[in-house]
Amino acid sequence: MKIALFGATGMVGRRIAAEAVHRGHHVVAASRSGKAPLTDGLLTAVAADAGAQEQVAEVVRDADVVASALVPLRDGTDPREPFLSLYRAFLTGIRGGGGPRVVVVGGAGSLTVDGGTPLMDTPGFPADYKPEALAHAGLLAALRDVDDLTWTSVSPAAMIAPGERTGLFRVGGDTLLTDRDGNSAISAEDYAVAFVNELEQGSHPHARISVAY
């Protein structure tokens, strides 16, 4: 399978690329810098701006599926509208290139707890993470209005960080997954396993899924 991956050099994007290559898929890893997230004959690094429709169309033109690990701005400004604008252009580029399906890295802040309260609105949610959580929530709401592209959003657990690849995790929906002690966590490596599973299988069209231990 040929995967067009945007945001390939970030913490999560690099692991998605590594997992896909590990399974024998050809990955076209797109980033503004054009740097390769790893060295492998199955990976081709290209320079492309996810906000430039023509560049996106060219990258996705022959892909079987598109993957996005794009993240909101982290420069202290409100990232919501810039993130939505980026994705509007990005999705338009996918349409222009005939991309059949897109799977995106989502956020955990909009996952619900305690009878429907978004995690980001609960006491103790870190204030520094709220702008990014709101940006991801806005993107999810926008995706749910998209009916001319097949999309899936994959939300991680409340805590995601580099760690071990175990291949053991649970897949849920809009509710935050926690263990018996109330913890919600996933390694970036296992998140990538779940993400590539969705790239391969396309089991959750027009839906948000979540992943945690």
N, C-alpha and C positions, 0 to 999 in steps of 0.2 A: 504494500500500500504506500502511496505517496502522500506525505503529510506536509502541508504548508504551515509552519509554526512562526507566529509573530510574538515578540517579546522573549526571544529565545535565550537571551544572555542574563536574564534575571534569576533569582534564587529558585523559583519554581520552574521557570521556562527551561533552564539548563537540565533539570531533572526529568522533565517531560521529554526533552530531546534524547537524553541518555536512555530512558526506558524504552522509547520507540525504536531507537537504533538497536538496543539489546534484543528486541523482538524481531529484528530483520526488516524494519520499515525504512524507506527512503525519506529522510527529513530535509526539507528546504527550510533552513533556519534564518529567518529574516529579523534584522535589527537595524537601527539607524547607523550603527558603527560598521556593520557587516562582519563583525568578529564571530568566529566559530565558538560555540559553547563547549565543544569537545572535538577531538580529532578522530575521525572515523570515515571510512570510504563511503558509508551510507548517508553521510551528512554533507550537505552543500550549504555553505554560508553565503548570504546575499545581503547587500545593503538596500533597505527599503523603509520608507516612512509609512507607518500604519495610517496616518492621516492624509496621505496622498493617494487618491482613488486610483489613478492610473498605475502607480507602482504596485498597489495591492492587487489590482486586476491581473497584472503581469505575473506576479508571484503565484497566484492561486490558479492560474488558467488550466494547468494540467493536473492539479491536485485531486486526490480522492476525497480528502477532507481537510478542513482548515481548523487550526488550533490557535487560540489566543491566550497568551499570558501577559497581556498588557495591564499596566497598573496605573492608578491615578497619580497626579502630580504630588510630590512630597516636598514642596518648597515653602510651605506655610500659608499658601493662598487657598481659597476655597476650591477644591478640585472637581466639584460636581458638574458644572456646565462644561468645563474643558474636557472632562472625561466623556460626557455624553456626545459632545461635538466630535471628539476623536472617533468614537464608535459609529456615529452616523456616517462619517466619511469612510471608515473601515468597512462597514456593512455594504455601503454603496459600491466600494471597490470589489468586494466579494461577488456582488451581483453582476458587476461588469465583466468579471473574469469567469463567470459561470460556476463559481464555487457551489457545490451541491449541499454542503452541510458545514456548520461551524460549532465548535465546542469551546467555551470560554471559561477561564479561571474566574470564579466568583468570590464573594466575600462571605464571612460568617456573621457579620453584624446584623443582617436582616433575618437570620434564622430565629425562630420563635421559641420562647420558653414560657413556663407558668401560664398556660392557657391562652397564648397568642401574643404575648408581649415580645417585640423584637429584642434580641440580645443587646443591641446598642442602646436601648432605652431603659435598661435595668440599672439599678444602683451598683456602683463599682465598676461599670464599664469604663476603661481608660479614656479620658478626654482626648488624649493625643491621637487615638485611633478613630474617633468619631467622624471626622471629615472623610476619611477614606471609606469608612463603613457606609456613610450616606451616599458617597459616589457610587459604590457598588450596588447599593439598594436602588438608586436611580436607574442604573443600567439595567438591572433585572426587571424593573417595572417597564422600561422601554422595550426590552426584548419580548416581554409578554404581549406586546402589541404588534410584533412582527409575525406575519403569516406567510410571507413570500420567500422566506428562507427557513430551513430546518436548523434549529439552534438547540443547544443544551448548555446550561450553566452548572458548573461543579463547585460547590462551596466547601471549603475545608472546615475542620473543627475549629473551636475557639482559639486553640493554640496550634500553630504549625511551625516547625523548625527543622533544619537538617537533622537527620538521624539514621535509623536503620531501615533497610528494606525487608519487611517480613512477609508482605503479601496477605496479611491477615488484618481485616478491617470490616466495618459495617457500612452499608450504603443506605441512606435515608432520604427524606424529602425536605420539607420546609421547616421541620422541627430540629432544634439543636440536639445532636446525639451526645450522650454522656455515659460514662461508665458507672458502676455501682457506687462509686465514691463521689459522683457528681462532677468528675473531671471530663473535659472535652479536649482531646488532643489527637494529632496525627503527625507522623513524620512527613517531611516533604517528599521523601522517596516513596512512601506508600500512597501518598496523595497522587503522585505521578503514575503509579500502577493503576489506580482507579480511573484516572483521567484517560490514560491510553486504552484501558478497557472500553471506555465510552467511545473513544475515537474508532476503535475496531468494530464495536458491536452496534452502536447507535441505538441503544435500548431505551433511551429516554428523550424522544423528540419533543420539542416545545415544552421543556420542563426544567426545573432546577432540582438537582440532587445534592446531597451532602455526604461527606465521608469522615468517619472517625473510628477510633478503636472502641 
